[in-house]
Every structure is written in C-alpha cells, then in structure tokens.
Amino acid sequence: MATSETGEVTGTKDKDYNIIWFTEQCLSNALRLESYVQDAERDGDSELADFFRRAQAESRKGAEQGKEHLRKRLAG
C-alpha cells in the first residue's frame, strides 16, 4: 500500500517542497541553457541561440518568482 509523502518524512509540507523544487529546477535549467546558447553560437546558428536565450530568460523569471514566494513564506 503506497502513500504519498505529505511532509511527515521530510518535515517539509508538499506546497513548500514544491516551490523549493520548482525554483531549483528553474535555476538548473537556466544554467543548462547557457551551454545550449554557446553550442548554437559556436555553430553559427544565431536563430537557435536567440531561442535558447529567450527560454533562459523565462527560466530566470520563474526562478525569481519562486524565490519571491520562498522569501514571503520564510519571513512569515
């Protein structure tokens, strides 16, 4: 019988864990996309490099929003 973890094992409620996970994934994605931008630039594909830059900007935006939610929750 499987049960889902609701914070009893980790000590972190699902909603808090989820925002932490989301923020980490956005930051990780922004780092990964930097490699993709460099690969595209090295191959002279400015269209693809711009695409990855836009995606990277969205990941940074998500990370900033996640960090703001964490700040509010940690302060309160």
C-alpha positions as CSV (number, residue, x, y, z in Angstrom):
1,M,0.0,0.0,0.0
2,A,1.7,3.2,-1.2
3,T,1.1,6.5,0.5
4,S,2.3,9.9,-0.7
5,E,4.7,11.9,1.4
6,T,2.9,14.9,2.9
7,G,5.8,16.3,4.9
8,E,5.8,13.8,7.7
9,V,9.0,12.1,6.4
10,T,10.9,15.2,5.1
11,G,9.5,17.7,7.6
12,T,8.5,20.0,4.7
13,K,4.9,20.4,3.6
14,D,4.2,19.5,-0.1
15,K,3.4,23.0,-1.1
16,D,6.7,24.3,0.4
17,Y,8.7,21.4,-1.1
18,N,7.1,22.1,-4.5
19,I,8.1,25.7,-4.6
20,I,11.7,24.8,-3.5
21,W,11.8,22.1,-6.2
22,F,10.4,24.5,-8.8
23,T,12.9,27.2,-8.0
24,E,15.8,24.8,-8.1
25,Q,14.7,23.4,-11.5
26,C,14.3,26.9,-13.0
27,L,17.9,27.8,-11.8
28,S,19.2,24.5,-13.1
29,N,17.5,25.0,-16.5
30,A,19.0,28.5,-16.8
31,L,22.5,27.0,-16.3
32,R,21.9,24.2,-18.8
33,L,20.5,26.6,-21.4
34,E,23.7,28.6,-21.2
35,S,25.5,25.6,-22.7
36,Y,22.9,25.4,-25.4
37,V,23.4,29.0,-26.3
38,Q,27.1,28.6,-26.5
39,D,26.7,25.4,-28.7
40,A,24.4,27.3,-31.1
41,E,26.8,30.3,-31.2
42,R,29.8,28.0,-31.9
43,D,27.9,26.5,-34.8
44,G,26.9,30.0,-36.1
45,D,23.2,29.5,-35.5
46,S,22.1,32.8,-34.1
47,E,18.4,32.0,-34.5
48,L,18.7,28.9,-32.2
49,A,21.0,30.9,-29.8
50,D,18.3,33.6,-29.5
51,F,15.6,30.9,-29.0
52,F,17.7,29.4,-26.1
53,R,18.3,32.9,-24.7
54,R,14.6,33.6,-24.6
55,A,14.0,30.2,-22.9
56,Q,16.8,31.0,-20.4
57,A,15.2,34.4,-19.6
58,E,11.9,32.6,-18.9
59,S,13.7,30.2,-16.6
60,R,15.3,33.1,-14.8
61,K,11.9,34.7,-14.4
62,G,10.4,31.6,-12.9
63,A,13.3,31.3,-10.5
64,E,12.9,34.9,-9.4
65,Q,9.2,34.4,-8.9
66,G,9.9,31.2,-6.9
67,K,12.5,32.9,-4.8
68,E,10.0,35.7,-4.0
69,H,7.4,33.1,-2.9
70,L,10.0,31.5,-0.7
71,R,11.0,34.9,0.8
72,K,7.4,35.6,1.8
73,R,6.9,32.2,3.3
74,L,10.2,32.2,5.2
75,A,9.6,35.7,6.6
76,G,6.1,34.9,7.7
